[in-house]
Amino acid sequence: MNSFAIYRLPHQQQCTLILQTSGTPLELSSLTELNQRSGFVVAPFAMDESHPLLLIRPDEVKEASLDAFEKYGTFSEKVTHLLRESDALSSKECHTFSEARQSYHESFAHFHQRLVAGDFRKLVLSRCLSVPHSGDADPFALFKTACSLYPRMFIALAYTPKSGLWLTATPEILLEGTSDRWCTIALAGTMKLDGDALMGEGAHSLWSTKNIEEQRVVASYIADRLKPFAQHVLEEGPRTVRAANLVHLRSDFTFTLLNNKGVGELLQTLHPTPAVCGLPKEQAFRFILDHEPVPRQYYSGFMGPLDILQSTHLYVSLRCMQITASQYRLYAGGGLLKDSVEEQEWQETEAKLETMRSLLNLKS
């Protein structure tokens, strides 16, 4: 088993396994190179020599239940063995919990200062939490648990020699559809559900002005970026949707691609969206690369099947972790505006980290 991805779409029972049985995944230098290709995409937040855009070739594609995959070629044992043989592919360690709060305080002050000065309309500040393990990680068991806990989310476990092993449970569609009809979403704004609210879908949540403005920024950006590429665009929302113990504001865009436009070109203009980057986009992107304390690697990039089984499902890699031979590296972030309050933003990242932390039975 050279490289693989196993994923489960929201509200589905079946999983799909994509295996590349020989060679290494294709390394691409631009999202436009995804045009007319098929495979499982593993895309970083920012492409560089250490974190290229990767496409796992679909030498074998199998659909089955989770239990069936446990019996398929001792898949679970192979994944665990692969992890133990691999190196940790990280250029800089994440923070332990005791270090994380001070680091976030310093980063928030720097980011917020630039927002108040009017240099940016929005900036997304992320953090990474390192959780050691004693070499007993069972990635497939974590994938199974995520599928059970988070039926509304896209769950994926993907490995390549270049990227390492990543697990994500994400609610955010970047691009999904077939040759005839496509969709993307604007997902932003976050609130945590507590108590009796956990019994429902959060439909009666009362949103703050900050959250409403943050979501409107993302929706306006997507509507504007679709104009040169799409026709028959229908925007619906925003509405409240639940993802694990959180709710978000979501607007849906459905459309058809113009005849002379490809999926790669559209991805090039959409990624990264303001939901994971900021505005103005190019300046915010560079600021994040220069000033976030830990590189994002494949967090807040995207992954998913591209033209597999006649459909595409690409999701932003949120609520994710990299699993190495000695640690779990959990990632989360949040959008900052000039009116953001540090403690509230910190607590939002804590709530988002809980999606992955719950799989490890850890508490902060």
N, C-alpha and C positions, 0 to 999 in steps of 0.2 A: 504494500500500500504506500504509494508515493505521496500524493496529496489527496485530500478529500473534503467534502462538505456534506453535512446532513442538516436538513432544515424541515420545519413544520410551519405551514402558513396559518394565520389566525383562524380560529374557529374550525380547524380541520382535525381529523383523526389520523390520517395517513401522514407519513414522513417520506421524504425523498432523499436518497443517498446518491451523490455524484462522486465517482472515483476516477482519478487519473492514475493509470496503472504503470506508466513508464515515463521517463523524462521529467522535466521540471515545468511548472506552470509558465505560461507565456507572460513575459514582462513587457508592458506597454508604456510608452512615454507620454501618451495623451488620451484623454477620454474619448476623443473623436475616433480613435483606433478601435473602439468597440463596435463600430458600425459593421453590420453583416457578420458578426461573430456569435458563437454559442459557447456557453460554459457557465461556471460559477465565478462571479466577480468578487474580488477582495480588494477594495480601494481604500487608500489611506486618506486622512484629512489633507495632507500635503505630500505630493509625490517628491521623492528624492532618491538618491542611489540606494539608501538603506531601506526605504519604504516605497517600493514601486507599486504601480497598478498591476494586479495579478489576475490572470484568468485560468482557472482550473479546467483542463480539458475533460469533457464528459465521455471518457472511454467506456464507462459503465454507468447507467442510470437505473436505479431501482426504487420502486414505490412499495411501501409496506408499512405495517404497524410497528410501533416501538419494540414490542416483544419479538417480532419477527427479525428485526435487525440484531437483537442480542444473539440470535441463533445463526445469523448469516456470517459464515467464515470467522466465528468468534470475534466479531467486530469490536465489541467492548474491550476485550483483552488486547487486541491489536492497537487500539487508540492509547490505552494506558502504557503499553510497552513503548510506543512511539514517543510519548511524552517523556518517559524516563531516559530515553536515548538522546533527546534533543537538548540543546543549550538554551539558556535564557537569552532571547534576542532583544536586549534593551540597552540603550546607550546611557540611560540615567535612571537610577532607582526612584521608585515612588516613595512617598512619605509614609511612615508609620502613623498611626492615629495620633500619638502624642506630638508629633512634629507638624501634623497637617494644619491645625488651627492657626498657628503662628504664620505659617507660609501663606495661608489663604488671606489672613489679615493684611499682610504686606502686599500681596498681589491685588487684592480688592482696592486698597488705597491708591495704588498706581493706576489701575484701570478706571476707577471712579473719578479720579482727578481729571483725566482726559475727557470723560463724558461731561462733567460739569463745565469744563472749559469750552465745550462745543465742538471739539475735534471729531467726535463720533456721535452718532445718534444711538447706536447700540453696540455693545461688546459682549461676547460670550467668554466667561472665565471658567475653565475646567480645572479639575484636580484629580489626582491619582492616589489611591490608597493601597499600600503593599501589605499583604497578609501572608506570612510565612506558612508553609506546611512541611510535613516531615517526609515528603516523597510518596505519600499515600493518596494523591489526588486520583479521582476516578472521573475523567471528563464526561464519559458517556452517561454515567449516573447523574451528573449535574445537568446534562442536557435533558434527561428524562424528567428530573424534578422540575426544571423550568417549564417543560411542556405541560406538566400537571398543574403547576401553580399559576401559570399565565396563559390561559386559553385565548385571550384577546390579542396576543402579541405574536410577532414573527420571531421564532426561535431558531438559531443556527449555531452549529459548531463546525468550525472550518480550520483546516491546517494546510500550510505549505511550508517548505523548508525556509523560505525567505521571511514570511510573516510570523511564523510560530503558530500557536494554537489559540484561537479566540472563541469565546462564547458570548452570544448576544441575545437579549430578550427586548425587542424594540417595538414601539408602536408607530414609528414614523416612516411612511412610504415616501421614497424619493421618486420612483417612477415604476409604474405597474401597468400591464396590459398586454395586448396582442397587436398584430399589424393593423387592425381596424380601429381600435379604440384604446385610449390611454388615460391614465389618471395620475395625479400627484396631490399632495395635501400641504396645507400650511398648519403646522402643529406648534403651538407655543403657549406660554402661560402654564403655571403649575400650581396645584393645591393638593395637600395631603388629606386623605379621607381618614376619619377616626370614628370610633364607636359605632353607633347604629348606621352611619353613612356607609360603612363597609358592606352592608347588606344589599346596597343598590348600585346604580351606575353613576351616581353623583350628578344626576340631571338637575337638581335644585341648588347646585353650588352658586354662591354669590361671588362674582369676580371683581377684583380690585381694578382701579383705573390703570395701574401699572401693567397688570396682566393683559387687560384688553388692548392697551396700546402696543404691547410687545407682540401680540398675535396679529394685530392689524399691520404692523410693519412687515411681518413675514408674508402675509397674504398679498399685500400690495406689491411686494418684490416679485412673488411668483407670477401674479397676473401680468406684470410688466415684462418679465422674461419670456413668457409664453408667446407674446404677440408675434415675434418674427418666425415662430416655429409651428404654430398650431392654428387650427380653425375650428369653428363650432365649439368654442370654449363655453362650458357651463360651470359657474361658481356657485356652490351651495354652502351655507354656514355663515358665521361660525356656530358650532354646537359643542356641548360638553361631552367628552369621551373619557372613559376610564382605562387606565393602564396600571395593573397591579394595585398598589394602595394610593395611586395618584390619579388626578383628573387633569385634563388639558383642554384647551380650546382648539377646535379643528375646523378648517374650511376645506372642502373638497373641490378639485378642479378636474373635470373630464373633458376630453378633446380628441381630435384627430390630428395627426402630423401632416404638414404640408408635403406634397409629393416629392419635393427636392430636398427634404430635410431628413436627417438620420437620427437614430436614438443617441448616438455618440455626441453629436452636436448639441442636442438638448441637454444631455447630462453635463456637458462642458459649461453650459451657461447657468444651470441650476446649482451645481455643487461648487463650493459649500453654500447652503442657504443661510440667510440671516439667523435661522433657528440655532445654528451651531457656530456661526462666525460673527457677523455684525454688519453695520452699515456706517459709512460707505464700504462696500464689500472688499474691494482690493486693498484699501488702506487698513481695514480691520484685520484682514487675513494676515498681512505682513506684521502688524502690531502683535497679534497673538503668537506668531512664530518667534518673534524677537523677545517676548516678555513673559510668556507662560513658563513657570518654573520646571515643568516636566513635559517633554514632547508627547504629543497625543498618539503618535504612531497610527494605528488603524482605528482608534476611537474617533468618532464623529466623521469618519469616512462613510463608506456604504458597502453592502454586500448583498448577494442574492443571485438567483438563477437568471441568466440572460438567454432568452429564446431556448428554454428547455421545456420539453413537452408542449411546445407551441405557445408558450407564454413567458412573460418576464415579470419578476418580482424583486425589485431592488429597494432595500430598506436602509435608512441611515443607521449606522452602528452606534446606537445609544444603549445605556444600561448594559454595559458589556465589561468583560474582563479578559485579560490575557492570562493563560495558564502556563506556567513554566515548570521546570523540574523541581523548583524549590519554593515557589510562591504564586499567589493569586494577585494580579494587578487590576484593581477595580477602578473604573473611570466614571466620572459624572461631571456635569457642568450646568451653568445657568446663565440666562441672559440678563445683562445689566443695562439699566437706563440711568439717566442722571438722578432720578428720584429713588434709586435702589437703596435699601438699608442693609448693611453688611450682615447682621445677625440673621435676618430673614433669608438672605441669599445663601448663607452657610447652611441653614436648616433645610433649604430646598435641595442642596447637594446631598445632605445626609439622607433625606427621604428618597432621592434617586439612587444612592448607593445601596439602599436597603433591598432593591430589586435583586441585585447579585449577592449581597451579604446574606439574605435569607436562605439562599441555596447552600451556604456554608454553615448555617446555624450560628451565625455570629451576631453579637450585639455591640453597639458602640458604647 
